[in-house]
Amino acid sequence: MRFGTFFFFQAAPGLTHEEVVHRELEQMEWTEELGFDQIWLTEHHFIDYGLSVDPATLASAAASRTRRVRIGLAAAILPFHHPLRLAEQLALVDVISKGRLDIGVGRGNRPAEFKGYHVPQQENRERFDEAIDIMLRAWTEERFSYDGRFFTVKDARVIPKPVQRPHPMIYQVCGSDSGVESTAARGWPMLNSILTGPVDQILKRRDLYLDALRRHGRGETEIAALMKLWGVSRQIYVAPTDAQALDEAKDAEMWYQDSLRRFQVPERIEDTHPSLQPGFSKAAERFAKVTWEGLVAETLAFGSPDTVARHIETMRAMGVGQILCWMNFGGLPQDMIRRSMELFAKEVMPRFRD
């Protein structure tokens, strides 16, 4: 298995925005020092849930502070970008990092972000499809033109080209069955998250993905290679004992859960587009049932090294190839994050290395 650290830059109470950013940049340096394989970055806007507003800038900062680890986006939200500009930026980051960039892409599902950018959320799939088509052509063709519903490109030449040819590895964040289908159709690896609910929720995504890969004619050797890249993000906190881990992480986790609810569910569901209201209503019902006890029982990988290793073993048995370890959620103190990362790197990761 491969293990990466995941960065949201959460602006929890008591921390200035400058402190949030520089703490997590320091954690990126620890990621390489402690032997993790990857740094993963996300994209969010307009809320304290995450200050990760520009994945290309953050990826460039990570590249400048490291030499070995790969740098992944999980993910760039394509409806918020002009694809030509994003293709240029990410090609440049691939050059700066000397070919260490992996590019996860997503459609987005947070109402505050679509409202802030004045992009209709119900258009996110069509905008995503146009954007990725343009980006792939920008990286692989000397000049090209494109005439779509949302974007028009006339005889564009995008330089520099990425170091990795024909382009960096593309992943897709899959939060829906349709996302799984499109990812498999393109032959890309899949990214999933465990934020609330039981861990075995990812089995549905896995089985849909495997079925779709086979329907689209992928051979078993290719499928096995893609499954080694299947990445799942999960909150992880390691302390010397289970009791200590749960006691230290509870307040940060519950702040995180509240920030997630505020981010995923608009204040007035009835004001949103009718096609989106059923999904928002279901999310609101789900968050109303979230409790600390339920999270500990089903969702969180918190505990001693042995306990956390058991959580990781469960994921390995499900076929997960890469774990995006979110270890700095909710404003946890920097010294506790460092200790958690050290315990994970020294006492958990070695059990899962080939």
Disulfide bonds with the S-S distance in Angstrom:
none
